[in-house]
């Protein structure tokens, strides 16, 4: 989702695949883009939980407001991201 929101991978400053793999394996979370709605940012942060015991199940994520309410803060035409 970060790539969809930014048109780049989560660590755009990293250009070397080896460095990218090292960053991913370090368990350092990427920054969530600040232009996203709070509900979208929350959904992404829940998806990025490394600890499987803290990460919601797929079923629980399907119940998240970003999914059930379309990620909109209200019912107008506000963009999802």
C-alpha positions in Angstrom: 0.0 0.0 0.0 2.9 2.3 0.6 4.1 1.7 -2.9 0.6 2.5 -4.2 0.5 5.7 -2.2 3.9 7.0 -3.2 4.7 5.3 -6.5 8.0 4.1 -4.9 9.1 1.3 -2.6 9.0 2.0 1.2 12.6 3.0 1.4 13.2 5.1 -1.8 16.6 6.3 -0.7 17.9 2.7 -0.9 18.8 1.8 -4.5 20.9 -1.4 -3.9 18.9 -4.6 -3.6 21.3 -6.0 -1.0 20.8 -2.9 1.2 17.1 -3.1 0.7 17.0 -6.8 1.9 19.2 -5.8 4.9 16.7 -3.0 5.8 13.7 -5.4 5.5 15.4 -8.1 7.6 16.3 -5.5 10.3 12.6 -5.3 11.2 12.8 -1.5 10.9 9.3 -0.3 9.8 9.0 2.0 6.8 7.6 5.5 7.4 3.9 5.7 6.6 3.3 8.6 4.3 1.9 11.6 6.1 -0.7 12.5 3.3 -2.7 9.3 4.0 -6.0 9.5 6.0 -5.6 8.4 9.6 -7.7 5.3 9.0 -5.5 4.3 6.1 -2.3 4.9 8.1 -3.8 2.8 10.9 -4.6 0.0 8.5 -1.1 0.0 7.1 0.5 0.1 10.6 -1.5 -3.0 11.6 -0.4 -4.8 8.5 3.2 -4.0 9.2 3.3 -5.6 12.6 6.4 -8.0 12.6 5.2 -9.8 15.8 2.7 -12.3 14.5 1.0 -12.3 18.0 0.3 -8.6 17.7 -0.5 -8.6 14.0 -4.3 -8.9 13.3 -5.5 -11.9 11.3 -6.7 -11.4 7.7 -10.2 -11.8 9.0 -9.7 -9.0 11.6 -8.2 -6.8 8.9 -11.2 -7.3 6.8 -13.3 -5.7 9.6 -11.0 -2.6 9.8 -12.8 0.7 8.9 -10.4 1.2 6.0 -12.0 -1.9 4.4 -15.6 -1.7 5.7 -16.0 2.1 5.3 -13.7 2.6 2.2 -11.1 4.5 4.2 -13.1 7.6 4.0 -13.3 10.0 7.0 -16.9 10.9 5.9 -19.4 10.0 3.2 -18.3 12.7 0.7 -15.8 12.3 -2.2 -12.7 12.6 0.0 -9.8 10.5 -1.6 -9.0 7.2 0.0 -5.3 8.1 0.3 
